[in-house]
């Protein structure tokens, strides 16, 4: 229906996924995964699955992002590299 918007969202999904995989800092990866999840929620909403998009926004972008950030700050940043 809105194929232009869907194409733009797919491109941003690829960019955020690549940055999340290639980032050296864990916090950057978590932020990119949260952005990825929010873009997926927008894509689901654009495709007409509003309930799935809402669930993805709440669970994927909200709760999971917060839990991963808390887990990062509860661990140490020291490495042997």
C-alpha positions as CSV (number, residue, x, y, z in Angstrom):
1,X,0.0,0.0,0.0
2,X,2.7,2.5,1.0
3,X,5.6,0.8,-0.7
4,X,7.8,3.9,-0.6
5,X,7.6,4.1,3.2
6,X,8.1,0.4,3.5
7,X,11.2,0.6,1.4
8,X,12.7,3.4,3.5
9,X,11.9,1.4,6.7
10,X,13.6,-1.7,5.2
11,X,16.7,0.4,4.3
12,X,16.9,1.8,7.8
13,X,16.4,-1.7,9.2
14,X,19.4,-2.9,7.3
15,X,21.5,0.0,8.5
16,X,20.6,-0.3,12.2
17,X,21.1,-4.1,12.1
18,X,24.5,-3.7,10.5
19,X,25.6,-1.1,13.0
20,X,24.3,-3.2,15.9
21,X,26.4,-6.2,14.7
22,X,29.6,-4.3,13.9
23,X,29.7,-1.9,16.9
24,X,32.5,-2.4,19.4
25,X,30.6,-0.8,22.3
26,X,27.8,-2.8,23.8
27,X,25.8,0.3,24.6
28,X,25.8,1.3,21.0
29,X,24.7,-2.2,20.0
30,X,21.8,-2.1,22.5
31,X,20.7,1.3,21.3
32,X,20.8,0.1,17.7
33,X,18.8,-3.0,18.5
34,X,16.2,-0.9,20.3
35,X,16.0,1.4,17.2
36,X,15.8,-1.8,15.0
37,X,12.9,-3.0,17.1
38,X,11.1,0.4,16.9
39,X,11.5,0.4,13.1
40,X,10.0,-3.1,13.0
41,X,7.1,-1.8,15.0
42,X,6.6,1.0,12.5
43,X,6.9,-1.5,9.6
44,X,4.3,-3.8,11.2
45,X,2.0,-0.8,11.7
46,X,2.5,0.4,8.1
47,X,1.6,-3.1,6.9
48,X,-1.7,-3.1,8.8
49,X,-0.8,-5.3,11.8
50,X,-1.3,-2.7,14.5
51,X,-1.6,-5.1,17.4
52,X,1.7,-6.8,16.4
53,X,3.4,-3.4,16.0
54,X,2.2,-2.2,19.4
55,X,3.5,-5.4,21.0
56,X,6.8,-5.1,19.2
57,X,7.1,-1.5,20.4
58,X,6.4,-2.3,24.0
59,X,8.3,-5.5,24.4
60,X,11.1,-5.1,21.8
61,X,11.9,-1.4,22.0
62,X,10.8,-0.8,25.6
63,X,11.3,-3.7,28.0
64,X,14.1,-5.5,26.2
65,X,16.1,-2.3,25.7
66,X,15.9,-1.3,29.3
67,X,16.8,-4.8,30.5
68,X,19.9,-4.9,28.3
69,X,21.0,-1.5,29.4
70,X,20.6,-2.4,33.0
71,X,22.6,-5.7,32.4
72,X,25.4,-3.8,30.7
73,X,25.7,-1.4,33.7
74,X,25.6,-4.2,36.2
75,X,28.7,-5.8,34.6
76,X,32.3,-4.5,34.4
77,X,33.8,-3.0,31.2
78,X,37.3,-4.5,31.9
79,X,38.7,-6.8,29.2
80,X,42.0,-8.5,28.7
81,X,42.5,-7.0,25.2
